């Protein structure tokens, strides 16, 4: 095998640093988004190697040309069977990496600009079962309040719904982010791009939080403790998204038997969509909703208008949880592949 060139080593280093350092620190803390970056770049490197014959020694900026990216999008659509929506998500991840490249090396800036000219695929609107107000009410009546776990689950769902925050935003909350004893109690949320926003709390939510904190954190909570922490790690480790998913589905299954509006495959992001649509139903201004959700673009929030107009009782499900096809095990082995060369584990 030929020795890697200085440029190929530089590009491999950029890919590794983007995934392990830049993205999780400067772009997002969302496990799903980070997984998307990793999967998308892995797929791109596999495409270069298997379809274009690119080996580590041949890796250069030309591998990220407009033509190569267009062929890659065609490849994941036709050979991997990805939907238009998934193709757009993957393309967005590559663009984000290309922007990172351009910021690190001006010689790569034109490649990023070229990638921005690739149009996204048209995606038909999907109407997915969401949460009605009746469904939310029924869900909140399911946890067994005679148990410590049940009281925790109820507090978590109330906070998730009342703030319409993203799942990772709630799981990342630490005690120092809660301000419950003020005239206007609030939580300080760190959203996408590490942007902080203030979400005020209703008296019911505050009451449940105070009881939960007293039970789970004691009289003098550590400011650096996670609000909802892992039983295995302790207060220094936040609860995992799979643990929350398992908990929500357990309660949804029981609630579905009592209220058909509760989807049995419930996931956390549906609380966010539901609350946004309910705010709109109650007459809140779309600009206010956009701010509370932490959306950078008002157009992103406009989706909730369609939710209420089409069906007042339902909200759209998240696109973030679409299951990724499994990566072939051979891509993960240290066999001299591009994926291994770029340090993607």
N, C-alpha and C positions, 0 to 999 in steps of 0.2 A: 504494500500500500504506500502510495506517495505521501510524503510529509505535508501536513497542512501549510498553507501559505499564511503570511502575516495577516492578510485581509480575512481569510477564513477563520483564523483564530480570533480576530477582533469581532467578527459577526457572531461567532459562537459565544463569546464573552458577553456581548450585548444581549443576546437572547437569554442567557442564564441570569444575568443581572436584572433584566426586565422582570422575569418571572419570580425570582427569589427576593429581590430587594425593592425595585422601583414600584411595581404594581401593588403589592400589599402595603407599602408605606405611603405612597403618594396618590394612588388611584382609588382603591377600595379595600374594605375589610370583608366583603361578601365572599363566602366560600364558593358560591355558585359562579360569581363573576371571575374569580381567580381560576377556578377550574376551567371555565370557558377559554381564558387566555392560554392556559397550558395545553388544553386539548386542541385548540385551533392551530397553535404553532407546531404541535406534534404532528398533526395531520398535514400541515404544509410541508414540513421537512420530509415526511414519508412520501408525499406526492413528488417532491423534487428528486428523491432517491429512486423510487420505483418507476416513475413515469418519465423522468427526465435524465436519469442516469447520473445525478449529481452526487459525488462522494465528498467527504470532508475536505479533501484537497482542492475541490472545484467550487466550493461555496464562495460566492461573491455577491456584491450588490445587484448584479445582473439577474440573479436568481429571484429577485423581488421586483422584477419589471412588471409593467402593466399587463403585458401579454401572459406572463407566468401566473399572475394572480387571477386573471380571467379564466385561464385554463384550469386552475385549481378549483375555482368556484364551480365550473362545469363538471369537474371530476367528482367533487363531494356530492353534487346533485345527482349525477347519472350513475356513478359507480358505487357510491355509498348510500344512495337513496335518501339523502337528506331533503327535508321539506324546504320550501322557499324561505320560510321563517328562520329555520336553522342556518341556511346558507347566509342570510343577512347577518345573523348573530356572529357567525364565524368570520365573515368579511369585516365586520366592525372590529373584531379583536385584532385582526391583521393590520387594519388601519391604525389602531391605537399603538401597536408596536412600531409601525412605520413612522408614526409621528415621534415616538420616543427616539428612533434612530436619527431622524432629521434634527432633533434637538441636541443630540450628542455629537453628530458629525454633519456639518453643513453640506458635505459632498453627497449625503444621502437624502437631502431635503427634496430634490426633484422626484425621487422615487416615491416619497410619501404623497406629494402633490398629485402625481399620476394615479396613485391608488384611490384618491378621493374622487376621481372622475368615473369610477366604475359604478353604474347605477345599481340600486338595490332591487331585488326581485319584488314583484307585486305579490302581496300576501292577502288572501281573502279574509275578511273579518270573521272571527269565530265567536260564537255565542256559547259561553261555557257556564255551567251551573254555578251560581254564586251564593251569597247569603242574604236572606231577607231579614227584616227586623225581628220577625217571629222566630227565625232560625237562630239568630244571635241570642235572643231571650231564652230559648230552650237549651242552647249550649251552656249558658251560664248557670243553668239549674241542675246540670248533670254531676259536676264534681261532688264527691262525698265530703261534706264539711266536718264530719266527725273524725276525719283523718288529717294528719299534717300535710300529706301529699296533696290531698284534695283541696285544702285551703290554698296551697301554693299554686296549683293548677288554675283555680278560679282567679286568683290575683293576676296571674300571668295573662289569662285571656282578657280580663277586664282592661288591663293596661294596654295590651296589643290592640284591642278594638277602640278604646277611647282616644288613643293618640294617633292611630292609623300609621304607626311607625313601621318600618321594615323589620323583619325578624332579627336580622343581625344587629340592627340599631338597638333593639330592646335587650338582646342577649349581651351586648357590649356595655350596657349601663353599669356604672359603678356607684357606690353609695354617695360619693362626692358629687354625682350628677343630679341627685335628687334634692329638691328644696321644698319641703313639705310644710314647714312651719311659718311660711310667709303669708301675707294677706291674700296674695294670689299664688298658690302653690304651682310649681312647674318642674319639668325635667329638662335637662340640657342634653339634646341628642346630637351625636356626631354622625352625619350622613355621608353620602357618596362624595368623594373628593375631599374627605375630612372636613366638610363644612358643618359648622355647628348651628343648630337652630333651637329655639325655645318652644316647648309645648306645654301649655297650661293644663292643669288637671281639675276635674270636677270633684266635688266633695266625696262622692261615693268611691271614686278611684283612690283618693287620698286616704280614706278610712281603711280600705282594704290593704293598701300599701303599708300603712303604719302597723296594722296587726301582723302582717306578714313579716315585716322587718323585726318587730319585737320577738317573734317566734323563731326566726331563722338567723338573725344577726345579734340579738341581745340588746342590752341597754346602750352600749357604746360601740356601735359598728365601726369597723375599720374603713376609713374613706376610700381605700384602694380595693376593697372587696367588691366582687361582682354581685349585683343585686340578685340575679338568679344564677346560682353557682352549681358546679358539678359535685355530686355526692362523692365521687371517687377522688377528685383532686382537692376539693375544699373551696374556700372562698376565693382563692387565687386563680381558679379556673372557671370559665363560664360554662353554662350548660351547652350542649352541642345541638346543632340543628336536627340531626337524626333523632335525638331524644325528644325534642319538642314535637317533631312530626309523628312519632309513635304515640305520644300523649294525646295530641289533637285527634288523631284517627280513632283512638280508643273511646274518647268522649263523643266523637261524631257518630260512631256506630250506635252508641246507646241513644243519643239524641234523635237519630234518624227514625228510630222505631216510634218515637212520640211525635215527631214533626217531619213530614216528608220534604220540607224545604232545606233540611240540613243534609248537605252532600256527604255520603259515607267516605269519600276520598278527600276529605277536608285537608287543606294545608294552610299554613300561617298567612300567606300573602292574600288569601281571600278576605281576611279580616280588614286588611288595608283597603282593598277595592270596595268592600261593603260599606265601610265607614265613609269613604269619599262619596259614594252614591247617596248614602243616607244624609250626609251634610247637604248635598245638593237638593235632595227632596225637601229638606227642612228650610230651604231658602237661602243657604249660605252662598255668597258670591264666589264665582269660579276662581277669581284671583286669590281670594283668601284660602280656598282649598288648595290651590297650587302651592302657596307658601307653606301651608301646614304639612303638605306631603313632601316638601323639599325638592320639587321639580324645578329644574333650571329653565325649561321652556314651557310656556303656557299651553302650547299645542299638545304637550304630553298629557296634560290634565284634561284636555277636551274629550278624551275617550270616555270620561265618566258621564258626560252629557248624553252620549249614546246609550249608556247603560240605563239611565233613568227614563229616557224617551221610549226606548224599546220595551222595557219591562222594569217597572218600579221596584220590583222585589228581588232583582238579581244583579250581581256584579260580575265583571270579567275575572277570570282566574289569571294568575301570573304566567308570564312566558318564561320566567327564570327557571322554573322547575322541570322544563322539558327534559326528558331523560336522554342522556348522551349514549350513543352506541359505544360498546366497549372497544377499547383500543386493543388491537392484536397483541398478544403477549410478546411476540418476537420483537416488537418495537421497543420493548422495555429492557431487553437484554443487551449487555455490553458487547455487541458484535461488530463494532466499528461503524454503526449506522449514524446518520446525521443527528437523529434524536439523542443518542448517547453522546455524540461529539459535543452537542450544545448543552449537555448537562441537565437534560430534562428527565427527571426520575419518575 
